[in-house]
Amino acid sequence: MRLSANWLLLLIFFYFVIRLLLILTVPEAITDELYIGALAMEFLEGLRLPLWDYSGDPYGTGILFSGMLTAPLFHFFGNSIFVLKLVPLILHLLSLIAWFFVFRPHFSQWQTFWMLLFLVIPPPQSMEYMLLNNGYHFVMILWMALSIILFRRILENGGPASIFLLGLLGGFSTSLIPTNLITVATIFIYLMLTRNLFRQKMFFVFYGFGFLIGFIPWILLNVHNDWRGFESILAFFSSKAPFLNIAKNFLKLFLKETAGFQGLFGFGNPFFTVPTLGLFLFAFVLLVRNKWGFWRAKIFRFDLESFGLLFQIVLVILAVFERLGVERNYYLFPMIPFMGMTLVRAGQLLNLRTKIVVFSIWLGVCLIGNYQRAPWPYFGRSLSLQGYSYGMLCASLEAAYGDDIDLFSKRFDQLLRNRPYDIKKECYENLSGGFFFKRDMERLKKKRHFIDTVEPEFQPILFEKLGEELGLYANFDPLALGVLLKELEIDPTFYPQIYRGVDAGRVWKEEN
């Protein structure tokens, strides 16, 4: 085991070198990350709104969780983009260690090393996902690994406490990211197929009790948000593609450059995509051939390869049948650890020299892909760039409460009261033009009234946004637009801003 620990330390060293180099080249953070950075600042300075109002999306509590993890790092190390990226760096380090304990009991130290090396050096798009601090899909591999460790313990000799902990972990991780239900489903399908523990009421009682307790954050979030998160989950698991499109989705899974596995790999170059995707498909077919029918085994023991096969099949089926599952390639990201396992196990058919050549080609292609994708001219920039945006925080309030103008006005005032000018200006600038676009004239008048409640120095910003949508509303007809301006009682001194917005709306319509 000491030798295995040395291999793990070597992997951790590689992990830090590669990840830190890439984090230092990040030129900017994406919208979700800047929102989480602002949420971290709110935790540090004191929440001005009810906690659940900061969720941004009642789909899951992952954003709140990420904000809580980011806050202490901002406190001790500053609020740069580099520090913002330390959260995924730490979480995926924990994932690497957890997957070591998943793989090592089932495979040799050499095989485990290679499987984890594929996790340390994934394809470029997957690497980019692993560097995102967004609280959702990409941390799922940590919860998967911990679930497998507990599940194996239960099957070997686990009692009620282990079952309860597995349920607690399943509920908590599902409250963070509801697509983790795929892991929960795989566990139950595996039990059903192997006829192990499935009929024992103890498993369902203790697992269900633990799951319910772990799931409480999601329940509280959605009680606060009128159960809108339930609608999102229901839409994901029920919005199936039309039958005739299922075959197209399956082809997209492999052939469309920005979707499916090609999108997940993100090479953007057939010279790199063909060998990596080809190797994985070949390895997956071998895994299916060797493990299909695993449930017929007379002597039962937990088989990680069979579990991994089942997980990948469940995930791919959902992606193909769900309307957007293939287009949103990040839904496939949780397969990354099992891809490494599948490739290494297929390598058993090769002699040592050929095996090293094949694995080196895969890893070499991934290294080159990541090197080419990194914006090296920006090296070091992430250390000085601000890692939060209150504008993104305000935009999330719009998304959550924009249809309830009275509640939105109240929350907006709470958030911005006594804030510096720059923060207020950023927030007003980040409200979308769509905030004003309502075909219900009464609601549009309410939003027009909202502008009157704003400080005079910020009203021109909002009138320009209003103009963009009024132009679209009036189909850019000057007469219809004039009628709207009078009906909304807009002061002629703001007409220049209105017409600038109209011009912007016309450009947008021509481009779209």
C-alpha angles and dihedrals in degrees: 000000000000090000090050090052089053090053089051092051089051090052091049089052091052089045094055095044095051097040096046092050090052095045089052090056095053106121096192143352124248123246096263092052094050088050091053089048090054089048089053089052089052091053089052096046097037129272114272094187133046109282095246092054088070094061092092090201126034088212089097146339095243094108092054090048092051091048090053091050092047096050098073091046090053089049095054103029107026132256103280125134088252091060090044088058093052090080095066088039090059096040093051091046086058088047090054092051092045092051089050087062090045095053104032099071090054104038140040119267089253092053092045091052093054093045091054092043087062086056092049093049107031125163114290100260091048089048089053090052090052090056094053121106098206103121098232141079100359098061089054091092089066093054090045092055094048090047092052092050091052093042091053090050091052093051092048099048110317124152135201093292092059092046090050091050091050090052091046090052091046092051095045095047091046090052087056096045117005093203085074082084083087088069091047091049092049091053092052094044090050091052091048094049094047093042089225119142089339094117095041110104090204092072095052095043097050095036092049092047092050092045092052093052092047090048094055094100090059091048092051091047092053096043084059092047101044092255094292089145090061089057090054093051092045090050092052096049096038106036095094122182116251111269094250091053095055092082090048090051090051091053091046087055088071108016109041112090098217098035138060119003095341089056091045091053093042099196093135089202125093089213088068101028099053098057095042096045091041092052092049094048091048090050092046092052089052090050091052091049094049100041105031107119094025089145090069093068111126094209109051125214131148109277112197094193091055091047090049091049091051092048093051092048093050092048095048093047091052091047093051096044096041111084098235101021095104096041091052095060092183088078086072094053095097088067091070097092092046091048089062091048092048093050095047094048091050087053089069087082091062130075117250097261094048090044092055091047093051095046091045090053091053094047092041091053090049092049092049091046092052092045092051093046096050114094096228095178086070094055110148095012094112089066092067105032119099112253100208141054126198086196089068090048091054091046089056090054088053091051092049102040107013092113092055100060095180094054091041092053091050094049093043091053092048092051098046102035110126092357119144118268093251093056093048092048091050091051095050091046091053095055106107124239086238088069087078099038107102124144087206101089093203092058090044089055090052090055090046087055089051089064090057090058092056122093110271094243091062099043095087089060091055095043089055090053089047090052091056092058096039088057090054091043092054092041086238091291106151093212094049090046091052091053090051093050091053094044091052091046095230115180110244089230086074095050093099090059091044093053093045086056091048090054090049090051091051091052091048092051092049091050094047 
